[in-house]
């Protein structure tokens, strides 16, 4: 088979504790044709030096250094703009991939003409120990489903630029503060566009567990109250829904998140 290039976008800020493991999981991929774009968001802990050491081991790794802090969305957009691959994939610098992640997702996308895919993933502790909790990916996901909750882990998402072009993540609200849940806003845009162009069948999930999400007790995903505020931003300020609808969707988002947490 042919192996279209995959551009892996990895933003990082002061990621020295875990970035080596994240990069190693990309280098361990059984899929051979990839490039890893590590975007350092003005770290102060020596993270760039660690990436440079990895560059010496693998010429497919590239370090892009921001001259100031742009945040996760701005850093990812820098990587997306510099990407040379047909497919764009995402991995944060404290997470990791299963060695066969790309080998499973890319052939699936090519054979089924899928333009956007995602997979199940497992939680791991801050120390890297795998946990029982697995976040299952729905095989089919509609815009209405996605409005209810962000079912797509960023560390699992892959999209085809041949169909979608380079989809950038929203960075700010009305030119002011940064948008939280920028990945969620991006998935909503992609899925909505697919449905409007009769390509909804080309958005598909793999139920296989292909990535490992590190639980950070200070992170947005762990802090459900903070996540709720970010969901409100997506509904009210990004999608520009009315106050009533935004309140309803935010409450539903929070309740669904609590239910998922308790079920695991």
N, C-alpha and C positions, 0 to 999 in steps of 0.2 A: 504494500500500500504506500501511498504518498503521505508525507508528514508536513502539512502546512505549518508555518511557524506560529508559535504561541508567544505573545508578549505578556510576561507576568509582572504586574505592577505591585510594588511593595513600598508603601510609605513607612517611614520610621522617625521617631523622635526619642532620643535617649534610650535606644533599644538594645543596649549592649548585653543585657542579661539573657535575651532569648533569640536575638537575630541570627546567631550562628546556627541554631537548631532549625529556624525557619528556612534559611538559605540551604542548609544541608538537605532538607526535605524536597526542595526544588531540584537540587543536583542529583537526588536519588530517583528522579522520575524515569520510568521505563520508556516514556515518550521522548525521543531524542532532539526534536527541533524546537527549541525554546530560547528565549532571551529573558533575563531577569533584570528589570529596571528598579533599582533601589533608590528611592527619593528621600534623602536625608533632610528633615525639616529644621535645619539649624541646630543640631544636637550639641550638647555641651559635655558629653560623657565619653567621647572617643569612639562613638559608633562608626564614623566614616573610616577610621583606621581598620576596624574589624572587617568592614566591607572590602576595603582595598586589599586586605590579606586574602579574602575569598576570590577577588578578581585575579590574583596571581595564580590561583589554582584552576580557574575556569574562565575562559575568554568570553563566555556567554553572559557574564555578569557585568552590569554597568552601574556605576554610581553617579547619581545626579544630586548636586548639593544646592539647596535653596540658600539664597543670601539673607533671608529672614524667614520667620515662621509664617507659613501659609495655611497651616491646618491640614487635616486629612484629605479633604476634598481637593484643595489646591494642589497638594502634593500628588495625589492620584492623577489629577488632570495633567500635571507636568509629565508624568509617566505615559499617560495615554497619548499625549501629543507627540512624544518622542518615539512611541512604539512603531516597530516595523513589521510586526506580525499580522497575519489575517485575523487571528483570534486574540481577544483581550481577556486575561484572567487576573484575579485579585488574590493577594495573600498579605495579611498584616504581619508585621515583624515579630509578633509574639505567638503566632499560630503555626500550624504545620499541615502538610499534605500526606496522604497515603501515597506510596510509591507509584501506584497505578492510576492516580487521579486523572491525569491528562490522557493516558492510554485508554481509559474508559470513556471519558467525555468527548474527546475530539472525534473518534470514529462514530460514536453515537450521533453527534451533530451532523457529520458528513452523510451518513447513511440515511438518516431520517429527515434531512434538510432542516435541522433545528437551528434557529437563529439565536436563541438564548436558552441556556441550561444552567442547572444548579443541582446540588446533591444533598443527601443526608450528611450529618457530621456528628462527631462525638465530643463531649466536653472532656477537658483534662485539667488537672490542678495547676496551680502556679508553678509547682515543681515538675510538671510534665508527666504526672501519673494519669493514665486513662481512667475515666470515671464511668459509671453505669449509664449516665444520661446520654441518650442519642436523640438528636433533633431530626425527626423524620421529614424528608422532603416530599411534598405532595407531587405525584406524577403529573397531574394537570393543575394549572393555577390560572384562574381568571383575574381580571382587574378587580372585580367585586371581592374575590377571596383575598387579594393582596391589600385592598383597602381595610379589611378587617384586621390584618396583622402582617408584619414583615416575615413571611415564611422563608425568605431566601437569605442564607448566610453569605456574607460578602466573600468569605474565604472559599466558597464553592462556586461562585458565579463565573460564567464564561459567555461572551457574546461574539458574534461574527461580524466583523467590520465590512465584509463584502456585501452584507445585506443592510446593516444598520448605520454604516459609517462609524466614525469615532464619537461615541456618546460620552460627553463630559458630565461631570457631577456638578450640581448647583453648589456654589460656594457661599453665597450670602443672600440675605433678604433685603430687598430694596437698597442694595449697595451698603447696607449697614452690617449688623452682626452676622456671624457665620450660622449656617443652617446645620442643625444637628440631624442625624439620620439621613445624611446626604445620599448614602447608598440606597436607602428605602425610596427616596424621591426619584432616584434614577431608575430603579426597577419598575416603579409605577409608570413612569414615562414610556419605558420600553414595552411593557405589557399592554398598556392602553393603545399605543401606536400599532402594535401587532393586531389587536382586535379590530381597530378601525380600518386596517388594510387587508382583512381576511387572512391574516397570518397567525391567528391565535393558536392554531394547531402546531405552530413551530416554536412554541414556548413549552419546554418540557423539563421535568425533574427526574433525576435518577435516585431511586430509593437506596442505592448502595451508600455505605458510609465511607466517604472519600477524603475527609479532612478532620482536623482536630483543633478545637477552639479552646484556647487557654482562658480559664475563668479568672478574671481580675476583679476583685471586690471593689475596686475604685472605678471600674469601667461603666459605660453607659448601659450596656446590656444587662449587667448585674443590678444596677440601680434602677428599679422599675419606676420610681417617682420621676427621676430625671429623664428616663426614656419616654415617659408620658408627656413631659413638657416638649420634648423634641418631636413626638408624634403630632402634638398640637401645632407646632410650627409647620410641619409638612402639610397638614390639612388646611389650616387657616391662612397661612402666609404664603406657602409655596403653591398649593393647589387653589387657593383663594375661595375655599368653601365658606358658606355663611357660618355665623357664630353657633347657631343651634346644631347644624350638621357636624361642625368641627367638635363641639362638646360631646355629642353622641358618639362620634367615631373615636375620640380620644378615650372616653370612658370604656368603650367596648375593647379598644386596644389594650388598655391596662388590665381589664378583667381577664381577657384571653391570655395575656402574658403571665398573670398570677396562676391561672389554671394550668398552663403548660409547666410552670415551675413546680407546682405541687404534684403534678403527675409524674415528675421525674425523680 
